Amino acid sequence: MHRDDLLDQLNRYRTRYMDEAAHVQRAKRFIATHPDTFHRDHWPAHVTGSAWVVDPGRTAALLLHHKKHDRWFQPGGHADGDPDVRRVALRETSEETGLDPGHIRLLDHAIFDVDIHTLPDRPGCPRHDHIDIRYLLEIDSSLPIPGNDESHELRWVPLREVARFNNNLSTRRMVEKSRHLIPRRDD
């Protein structure tokens, strides 16, 4: 796997959101010119992989209260050199939920959302951007989710209440996209 796979995914990705379209164009330019963008110490930006996790009914999203940032986010994290960002999103979801990967279902191999956000300076880490590539996953909301030491809490949040936990533009965009998903019907 090489960065060309991610560039191919980004070239195929279409969005109706102007802000996200700008992120996609910026991501393509940056990734095309920076071969080491999958490493967390690549400045001024690097690629991260995240998951927008929904329940089978598509009525709730899984959010975690991140210890380091003291904010609610979707699961995700650094690629740590892995250019297969889809695999990164799946790995990070398993690690952060504490669930076996067999309980996590990739709903689509295509990108679900793209966001670029800036992280502030902190000791040993300069201000930098995360080029966050997001995939759509499903977890059975009846499963106990043990989590790990990176978060204070994990919680299924009804889509209509997500803004109470995280009201940034990209989260609102993912909620809006979720409202158009078809619920899974188990027969």
N, C-alpha and C positions, 0 to 999 in steps of 0.2 A: 504494500500500500504506500502511496506517495501523495503529496499534496495535490497532484493532478486529479485524484478522485474527488477531493473536496471542491476543487475549482469546477469540476464537471457538475457536481451537485448544485453548486451555487449558480452556474450558468443555466441549469434547467429550472431553477426555483423561480416561481412567480408570486408576487404579492400585490394586493390592491392597496396597501398602506404606503403612502409616500415616504414616511419616516423610515420604514423598514426597507423600502427599495433603495434609499440612500445608504443604509447600513450594508446592504448586499453589494452595492457597487464599490463602496470603500473596502469591504472585506476582500473582494476579488482582487482589487489593485494591490492591497497589502500582502495577501497570501502569495500572489504571483511573483512578487519581488523580494520576498523574505523566506528562504527555504527553512530557516530554523524557527519559524513562528509557532511550532508546537511545543516549545520548551518554555517553562514558566519564567525563566530568567532572560527571555528575549524581550528587549525594550525597544521601542516605547509601547509595544503591544504584543499580545500572543493569543492564540486560539484556545478557547475553552469549550467544553461540551456539556450541555444541560438537557434535562428532560422535563417536558410538561406532562405530568402524570395525572391521568383521569381515572375515574372509577368506571365500571362496565356500563352504568347508566348514563355516563357523560354529564352528570349533574354536579360533580365535585372534583376539586383538584387537590393533590397532596402537596402541602407546604411544610417547610421546616424552618424553625427559628434558629438561625445560625449563631453559634456562640461568638465567633471572632467579630462578626459584623453587627451583631445584636439586631438583626432584621429578619423578616420572613422572606424566604426565597423558594424557588423550585430546586430540586436536586440537581447537582452539577459540579463541575470542577475542572482542574487543569488536565491537559492532555498528557503532560509529562513525557513528551517526545513521541507519542503515538499519533500518527496522522489519520487514523481511522476514528473520526470524531463520533460517529454513531456508536462504536464500541466504547468510547470514553463515556458517553452519556449513559449507556447501559451499566457500565462498571461503577460509575459514580452513584447511580441510583441504587444499585445493590449495596454498595458500601454505606451510603448514608441512611438507607432504610433498615439495614441489617437483614434484608431478605435474601434468600437464595435466588440466584438469577432465574431459576425455573419458575418463579412466581411473578416475573416481570415480562410483560408482553410488548414487543415493538409493534405498534399499530401501522406504521408506514416507514418504508426505507428512505423516503424523501424527507428533506428538511421541513420542519414544522414552523420555525421562526428563526429570525436572525436579529441579534441586537449587539450594539457596541456601546459599552459603558465604561466610564473612567473610575478607577480606584485611586483614592488619595494616597499621598506619601504616608509611610509608616516605617518604623525602624527596620533597616535592611532591605527595604523595598520602595523604590521610587514610584511616584505617580505614574500610572500606565493604564492602557486600555485592554479590556477583555473583548475579544471578538467571539461572541458567544453563539454557537451553533446549536440549535435546539431541535429535539426529536420528540415525537408524540408516543408516549408509553401508557400502558394500562396495568393497574394492579387491582386485585380484588379487594374492595374496601372492607370486607369482613375479616381479612387477615390481621392478626396482631402485628404491629410494626415496631420492632424493638429499637430502631435507630442506632446511633453510635455516639461517640464522644464529641463529635463536631457540632452537635446541635442540642439545644435545650429541650426541644419538643418537636414532634411531627404530628400533623393534624390534617384530616380531611376537611376541607373547607368548601361549603356549597358555593358554586360559581357566583351567585348573587351577593356573596359576602366576602369574596376574595379582596376587594378594594379596602376592606377594613384592616387587612393584614399587610398588603403591599399594593399601593395605588400608583406605582410608576407606570409610565406609558407602555412599556413593553409587556408588563403583566396584564394591563387592561386589554392590550391587543390579543394576547393569548386567550384570555377569557372570552373575548368576542369571537375568536376563531372556534373555540370550544362549543359555543352555542349553536354552531352549524354542524356539529358532529352527530352522526346517527348512533343512537344507543345500541349496544350489543344485545342481541336476543339469544338467550340460551334455550335451546329446544330440548 
